[in-house]
Amino acid sequence: MKILDRYIITSYFKTFISVFLILILIFILQSLWLYIKELAGKDLDLVIILKVLLYILPSLIPLILPLTILVSSIMVFGSFAENYEFAAMKSTGISLQRAMKGLSVFIIGLAIAAFFFSNEVIPWAKLNSYNLRRNIAKSKPAAAITEGQFNEIMNYNIKVEKKGGDNDRFLEDVTIHIKGSDGRSNATTIKSKTGELVSNEKSNVLKLILHNGNYYSDIYSSDSKSRKKKPFAKSTFEKYTINIDLSGMNDIDFEEKSQTAKYDMLDINGLNKTIDSLNKKEKQQKNSLSKILLQRSSVLKTTKVKKPERNIKQDSVYTGDILPLFNTTRKLQLIEAASRKSTSAKQIIVTKQDNFNKAKKWLNRHYISLHEKFALSFICVILFFVGAPLGALIRKGGIGLPMVIAILLFLTYHFMGIFATNSAKNDTINPVIASWFSTLVMLPLGIFLTKRATADKGLFEGDGIFEFLKKVFRIKKKEAELDTSIYDSQDPEYEVLDNYNNDKLISILKNHKQFGYKAIYRNTSLEILNKRGITNEQLKFSGNYNNREYEQTINLKNKFEEDLKLTLILYLLSLITSIVGAILDNNNFPITGTTLFTAGLIAQVLFLISFVKVCFSEHSLRKQIGKDFNSSIILIYIIGIPLFFIGYYLLDKNIKTSFDLDLIDNEDSKKIELSDT
């Protein structure tokens, strides 16, 4: 391995490990907060809690690993560009692709390891995590009665609105469902206003004393008509005691694995077998349904007719209407029979359709789980080829702008993946496409950034589609011009400046910063000189006027305002067209609705790209003025993705307060006090 490759890999590896550990800590704490209800109040050993966290950690890797690669790539390559290390490499004939070569091998190896990890470790962790938490839920049921939700204890489902008193022994508004003999249906329901938990939490018997309530019990009838009325017995009590035997729950085996066949607990071989069996089962169910409908339709039955009811020639084929061949009584019988059979067939189809939909959704989850194992490896490589060129293009390392851009890109990738996956689970789009959707969206972005970084071009340049849209929406501004509209000849400040001679105005023009004023007073002085016949060219030729820095600042400010307004327009267009398209699609206008919804998605993509341009424009303007990057900008960027109308207001306000060229530099100087120097 060459020294350059070793240096790049070492720098990347250090950043990678640091970011990876930080993200693990953040996601573990977030997961602990999610599962706190399952762990709290159960008197669990520290080993059991650590096992829960250990089993949860592998399921977080599909989120942590791609984000780590993206953040590390942007930070490391941005630091190389910022410290002119890439410039030194290029001066010796080493291109960006050559610099990325050694690291690409490392990322590909990491992607292969991620595939085996997702196929072997994650299913194992899901299996153990689910069964361990299921076993924890069985332990200490006396302490497991949580307020405001049903708590399953043996054959009882207990809900308590409020607990109080010593050791939370007094209960209010108690609802208890007792399962029937089949273990599924709620055969008995008990409701009481108050209750008391008498037994000790360590006892084998959970004793509940209920006060002032009702007891409802289902009555099973052998008559089918009576069963449809759902008869039940109701009794009222002032005091009722329930003893729940917990002796069978004292020896909970936390290593028991009773659930092993869920889709996220299977490897590739298990998923393929399950998918194959589910497809065969679906085919069998549909064949069975078709046979049932065929039998109920009586098409296969033949009826012998002794005599035709009308004069019809024998051995002839009749092609007319059938009903006129029969008398009125027979017609009514036929119509009623057809109506009954069609109603029955419709009920069967509706019932089976619901089962088919559930089976299809379950099958889609298996397809998604299968293809996500492959997609994880590819997204690791793709995000590296997004982050590394992007870092080289923005020429900024460390924590700050690179972190903001990385988070924005990853949130875009993640939310697109969630949207596609949820749509596939509901059988809206193909589950295979949904699994690869966010990865395929990031692929062209990686190719685009790598090509631009290799060609040493800027991230955005030229009159592209955004410049065209600026002209269409008439938000394109002219090149920097001096703004003297604030002070006219009627203002007292204008009159003060107008009383000075040319030499003093030229002195203000050249040395306006020494007076503590910004460019507006220089602009006013320049306007007065122009009115007196002294042109800008004469002032530049004599060395008394240099407007380059001011023009650069104004151009950057104009560009930022253009990008900000265009981003707001694209945001509103994407929002309106998507909502209107969805409404029309749900109201029997599928073509128009789908067209508008697709246009909304395209506007959404343009909005995200334009939003990134706003970030760069704001950063360039801040750098030109000499303002530091602060944490409030990061918060504005995060808010700006989902709620850009708020982000627009905050960014616009920030620019006006930080970069307003019409304000006075010195806060102590609120009036113009020009004196003879």
Residue pairs with C-beta under 8 A, 6 or more apart in sequence:
1 9
1 102
2 102
4 89
4 94
4 99
4 102
5 101
5 102
5 103
6 102
8 76
8 80
8 99
8 102
8 103
9 102
9 103
9 106
11 76
11 79
11 80
12 72
12 73
12 76
12 103
12 106
13 106
15 72
15 75
15 76
16 68
16 69
16 72
19 68
19 71
19 72
19 75
20 64
20 65
20 68
23 64
23 67
23 68
24 57
24 60
24 64
27 60
27 63
27 64
28 53
28 56
28 57
28 60
31 53
31 56
31 60
32 53
35 52
35 56
35 133
37 146
38 133
38 136
38 137
39 49
39 52
39 136
41 140
41 143
41 144
42 136
42 139
42 140
42 143
42 144
43 140
43 143
44 136
44 139
48 132
48 136
48 254
51 128
51 132
51 254
52 129
52 132
52 133
52 136
54 125
55 125
55 126
55 128
55 129
55 132
56 125
56 129
57 125
58 117
58 121
58 122
58 124
58 125
58 126
59 122
59 125
59 126
59 129
61 114
61 117
61 118
61 122
62 118
62 122
62 372
62 376
63 414
65 110
65 114
65 376
65 380
66 376
66 379
66 380
66 383
66 410
66 413
67 406
67 410
69 107
69 110
69 380
69 383
69 384
69 387
70 383
70 384
70 386
70 387
70 406
70 409
70 410
71 387
71 402
71 403
71 406
71 407
72 387
73 383
73 384
73 386
73 387
73 388
73 390
73 391
74 387
74 388
74 390
74 391
74 394
74 402
74 403
74 405
74 406
75 391
75 397
75 398
75 399
75 402
75 403
75 406
76 388
76 391
76 397
77 86
77 387
77 388
77 389
77 390
77 391
77 392
77 397
78 390
78 391
78 392
78 394
78 395
78 396
78 397
78 398
78 402
79 85
79 391
79 397
79 398
80 86
80 99
80 391
80 392
80 397
81 87
81 391
81 392
81 393
81 394
81 395
81 396
81 397
82 395
82 396
82 397
83 397
86 96
86 99
86 392
89 95
89 98
89 99
90 456
95 454
96 389
96 392
96 453
96 454
97 450
97 454
100 388
103 384
103 388
104 384
107 380
107 381
107 384
108 381
110 380
111 377
111 378
111 380
111 381
112 377
114 376
114 377
114 380
115 373
115 374
115 376
115 377
118 372
118 373
118 376
118 377
119 267
119 268
119 373
120 267
122 264
123 264
123 265
123 266
123 267
123 270
126 262
126 264
126 265
127 257
127 259
127 260
127 262
127 265
128 257
130 259
130 262
130 265
131 256
131 257
131 258
131 259
132 254
134 258
134 259
135 252
135 253
135 254
135 256
136 254
137 144
137 152
138 249
138 252
139 249
139 252
140 201
141 151
141 153
141 154
141 206
141 244
141 246
141 249
142 197
142 199
142 200
142 201
142 203
142 206
142 246
143 201
144 151
144 153
145 151
145 153
145 158
145 160
145 163
145 171
145 197
146 160
147 160
147 161
147 162
147 163
148 159
148 160
148 161
149 159
150 157
150 158
150 159
150 175
150 177
151 157
151 158
151 159
153 206
153 244
153 246
154 244
154 245
154 246
154 248
154 249
155 178
155 179
155 183
156 176
156 177
156 178
156 179
156 242
156 244
157 176
157 177
157 178
157 179
157 186
158 174
158 175
158 176
158 208
159 174
159 175
159 176
160 171
160 172
160 173
160 174
160 195
161 172
161 173
161 174
162 171
162 172
162 173
163 170
163 171
163 172
164 170
164 172
167 197
167 201
168 197
169 196
169 197
169 198
170 194
170 195
170 196
170 197
171 194
171 195
171 196
171 197
171 208
172 193
172 194
172 195
173 193
174 190
174 191
174 192
174 193
174 194
174 195
174 208
174 210
174 213
175 189
175 190
175 191
176 189
176 190
176 191
176 208
176 242
177 186
177 188
177 189
178 186
178 187
178 188
178 189
178 190
179 185
179 186
179 187
180 186
180 187
180 188
180 218
181 187
185 218
187 217
187 218
188 215
188 216
188 217
188 218
189 215
189 216
189 217
190 210
190 213
190 214
190 215
190 216
190 240
190 242
191 213
191 214
191 216
192 210
192 211
192 212
192 213
192 214
192 237
192 240
193 211
193 212
193 213
194 210
194 211
194 212
195 208
195 209
195 210
195 211
196 208
196 209
196 211
197 206
197 207
197 208
198 207
198 208
198 209
199 205
199 206
199 207
203 246
204 245
204 246
204 247
204 250
205 243
205 244
205 245
205 246
206 243
206 244
206 246
207 241
207 242
207 243
207 244
208 241
208 242
208 244
209 239
209 240
209 241
210 237
210 239
210 240
210 241
210 242
211 238
211 239
211 240
212 237
212 238
213 236
213 237
213 240
214 234
214 235
214 236
214 237
215 234
215 235
215 236
215 237
215 240
216 232
216 233
216 234
217 232
217 233
218 230
218 231
218 232
219 231
219 232
219 233
220 227
221 227
221 231
259 265
261 274
263 271
263 274
263 362
263 365
263 366
263 369
264 369
266 274
266 366
266 369
268 370
268 373
271 366
271 369
271 370
272 370
274 366
275 363
275 366
275 367
275 370
278 359
278 362
278 363
278 366
279 363
281 359
282 356
282 359
282 360
282 363
285 352
285 355
285 356
285 359
286 356
289 348
289 349
289 352
292 348
293 345
293 348
293 349
294 300
296 341
296 344
296 345
296 348
297 341
297 345
298 341
308 325
309 325
309 326
309 327
309 330
310 324
310 325
312 318
312 325
318 325
323 331
323 334
326 334
357 427
360 427
361 425
361 426
361 427
364 424
364 425
364 427
364 431
365 425
365 431
367 424
367 431
367 432
367 435
368 421
368 424
368 425
368 431
368 434
368 435
370 435
371 431
371 432
371 435
371 436
372 435
375 435
375 436
375 439
378 439
379 413
379 438
379 439
379 442
382 439
382 442
382 443
382 446
383 410
383 413
383 442
383 446
385 446
385 447
385 449
385 450
386 409
386 442
386 445
386 446
386 449
387 406
388 450
388 453
389 446
389 449
389 450
389 452
389 453
389 454
390 405
390 449
390 453
390 459
391 397
391 402
392 453
393 449
393 452
393 453
393 458
393 459
394 401
394 402
394 405
394 459
394 616
396 402
396 619
400 629
401 615
401 619
401 629
403 634
404 615
404 633
404 634
404 637
405 612
405 615
407 638
408 611
408 612
408 615
408 637
408 641
411 641
412 608
412 641
413 438
413 441
413 442
414 438
416 437
416 438
416 441
417 437
417 438
420 429
420 433
420 434
420 435
420 437
420 438
421 434
421 435
423 429
423 434
424 430
424 431
424 433
424 434
424 435
425 431
449 459
452 458
452 459
459 616
460 466
460 613
460 616
465 606
466 563
466 566
466 606
466 609
466 610
466 613
467 476
469 566
469 569
469 570
469 606
470 476
470 562
470 566
473 565
473 566
473 569
475 562
475 565
475 566
475 569
476 562
477 558
477 561
477 562
479 551
479 555
480 550
480 551
480 552
480 553
480 554
480 555
480 558
481 554
482 523
482 526
482 527
482 547
483 520
483 523
483 661
483 662
484 520
484 523
484 524
484 526
484 527
486 520
486 662
487 493
487 494
487 520
487 524
488 494
489 495
489 498
493 521
493 524
493 672
494 524
496 672
496 674
497 505
497 508
497 521
497 524
497 525
497 528
497 672
497 674
498 528
500 508
500 674
502 529
502 532
502 534
504 676
505 525
505 528
505 529
506 525
506 529
506 539
506 544
507 677
508 515
508 521
508 522
508 525
508 674
509 522
509 525
509 526
509 529
509 539
509 544
509 545
510 544
510 545
512 518
512 519
512 521
512 522
512 525
513 665
515 521
515 674
516 664
516 665
516 666
516 669
517 664
517 665
517 666
517 669
517 672
518 661
518 662
518 663
518 664
518 665
519 550
519 661
520 661
520 662
521 672
526 536
526 539
526 545
529 539
530 536
536 545
536 547
539 545
540 546
540 547
552 624
553 621
553 624
553 625
553 659
553 661
554 661
556 617
556 620
556 621
556 624
557 621
557 655
557 659
557 661
559 617
559 620
559 621
560 614
560 617
560 618
560 620
560 621
560 655
561 652
561 655
563 610
563 613
563 614
563 617
564 614
564 617
564 648
564 651
564 652
566 610
567 607
567 610
567 611
567 613
567 614
567 644
567 648
568 644
568 645
568 648
570 603
570 606
570 607
570 610
571 607
571 644
571 645
572 645
573 600
573 603
573 607
574 600
574 601
574 603
574 604
574 606
574 607
575 600
576 600
577 596
577 597
577 599
577 600
577 603
578 596
578 597
578 600
578 601
578 604
579 600
580 593
580 596
581 592
581 593
581 594
581 595
581 596
581 597
581 598
581 599
581 600
582 593
582 597
583 593
584 592
584 593
584 596
585 593
585 594
585 597
586 593
587 593
607 644
608 641
611 640
611 641
611 644
614 640
614 651
615 637
618 633
618 651
618 655
619 629
621 655
621 659
622 628
622 629
622 658
625 658
625 659
627 658
627 659
632 654
633 654
636 647
636 650
636 651
636 654
637 647
639 646
639 647
639 650
640 646
640 647
640 648
640 650
640 651
641 647
664 670
